[in-house]
Amino acid sequence: MTYEIVFDSVTGNTKLLAEKIKECMENGECSYFGSPAEAPAQADMIFAGFWTDKGSCSESMRTFLEGLKDKDVFLFGTAGFGGMQEYFEQILGRVEAYIPESCTVKGTFMCQGRMQEGVKHRYEAMLEQNPADERIKAMLANFEKALPHPDSGDLQELEEGLKKL
Ligand SMILES: Cc1cc2nc3c(=O)[nH]c(=O)nc-3n(C[C@H](O)[C@H](O)[C@H](O)COP(=O)(O)O)c2cc1C
């Protein structure tokens, strides 16, 4: 079996998952590892990884997914907000909808991914304006929670998911 690992990763979180997939997939041949823009989309199996951009994947990943035909797909991604599987399922549902019906989604995986310091500064500035705002406090708490992710537990969970393929 040949497979391609096609991923979009601005700050490296999703790339960590892509590397883990490459490490775990001992059987078969990885014919491509890189961004969607250059991906040949020729292999039997496509591992498609995205970072969450406003509740969905990026435009380049969307274009790539929409162009797939007759492929087995494993969809994986990272999101800044996490902790709730339902939230991940919502995002996965939106991204899966871009995959044509001729393809089969063989598995999915999502975990939290750390966000950039600028996001924290923005939240802190918001909290200064509204010191009692519980929503902003929760966003700051989530920022801290996301910092270690993807962590070894996330990678382990991904590995378990890959074993089911
Ligand atoms: C412009 C922008 C939009 C984002 N939108 C969301 C979002 O809607 N939901 C979410 O949970 N995380 C969002 N995030 C956080 C990223 O999806 C998250 O940090 C991800 O792990 C980044 O992955 P990467 O390191 O592979 O680029 C956003 C980040 C940026 C920069």
The ligand as an SDF file (V2000), in Angstrom:
LIG
                    3D

 31 33  0  0  0  0  0  0  0  0999 V2000
   -6.3110   32.4500   12.4760 C   0  0  0  0  0  0  0  0  0  0  0  0
   -6.5200   31.3240   13.4600 C   0  0  0  0  0  0  0  0  0  0  0  0
   -7.7890   30.8190   13.6280 C   0  0  0  0  0  0  0  0  0  0  0  0
   -8.0260   29.7880   14.5470 C   0  0  0  0  0  0  0  0  0  0  0  0
   -9.3020   29.3200   14.7080 N   0  0  0  0  0  0  0  0  0  0  0  0
   -9.5300   28.3510   15.6320 C   0  0  0  0  0  0  0  0  0  0  0  0
  -10.8570   27.8800   15.8570 C   0  0  0  0  0  0  0  0  0  0  0  0
  -11.8390   28.3020   15.2350 O   0  0  0  0  0  0  0  0  0  0  0  0
  -11.0360   26.9110   16.7920 N   0  0  0  0  0  0  0  0  0  0  0  0
   -9.9930   26.3830   17.5140 C   0  0  0  0  0  0  0  0  0  0  0  0
  -10.2290   25.5090   18.3540 O   0  0  0  0  0  0  0  0  0  0  0  0
   -8.7190   26.8040   17.3140 N   0  0  0  0  0  0  0  0  0  0  0  0
   -8.4640   27.7780   16.3990 C   0  0  0  0  0  0  0  0  0  0  0  0
   -7.1760   28.2010   16.1930 N   0  0  0  0  0  0  0  0  0  0  0  0
   -6.0520   27.5260   16.8970 C   0  0  0  0  0  0  0  0  0  0  0  0
   -5.2930   26.5330   16.0180 C   0  0  0  0  0  0  0  0  0  0  0  0
   -6.1810   25.7270   15.2640 O   0  0  0  0  0  0  0  0  0  0  0  0
   -4.4290   25.5970   16.8700 C   0  0  0  0  0  0  0  0  0  0  0  0
   -3.5100   26.3180   17.6560 O   0  0  0  0  0  0  0  0  0  0  0  0
   -3.7200   24.5470   16.0060 C   0  0  0  0  0  0  0  0  0  0  0  0
   -3.1980   23.5470   16.8380 O   0  0  0  0  0  0  0  0  0  0  0  0
   -2.5870   25.1400   15.1760 C   0  0  0  0  0  0  0  0  0  0  0  0
   -2.0250   24.0710   14.4350 O   0  0  0  0  0  0  0  0  0  0  0  0
   -0.6190   24.1620   13.6930 P   0  0  0  0  0  0  0  0  0  0  0  0
    0.4480   24.3610   14.7640 O   0  0  0  0  0  0  0  0  0  0  0  0
   -0.4640   22.8550   13.0080 O   0  0  0  0  0  0  0  0  0  0  0  0
   -0.6570   25.3280   12.7620 O   0  0  0  0  0  0  0  0  0  0  0  0
   -6.9280   29.2470   15.2970 C   0  0  0  0  0  0  0  0  0  0  0  0
   -5.6320   29.7470   15.0980 C   0  0  0  0  0  0  0  0  0  0  0  0
   -5.4240   30.7820   14.2060 C   0  0  0  0  0  0  0  0  0  0  0  0
   -4.0240   31.3180   14.0270 C   0  0  0  0  0  0  0  0  0  0  0  0
  1  2  1  0
  2  3  1  0
  2 30  2  0
  3  4  2  0
  4  5  1  0
  4 28  1  0
  5  6  2  0
  6  7  1  0
  6 13  1  0
  7  8  2  0
  7  9  1  0
  9 10  1  0
 10 11  2  0
 10 12  1  0
 12 13  2  0
 13 14  1  0
 14 15  1  0
 14 28  1  0
 15 16  1  0
 16 17  1  0
 16 18  1  0
 18 19  1  0
 18 20  1  0
 20 21  1  0
 20 22  1  0
 22 23  1  0
 23 24  1  0
 24 25  2  0
 24 26  1  0
 24 27  1  0
 28 29  2  0
 29 30  1  0
 30 31  1  0
M  END
$$$$
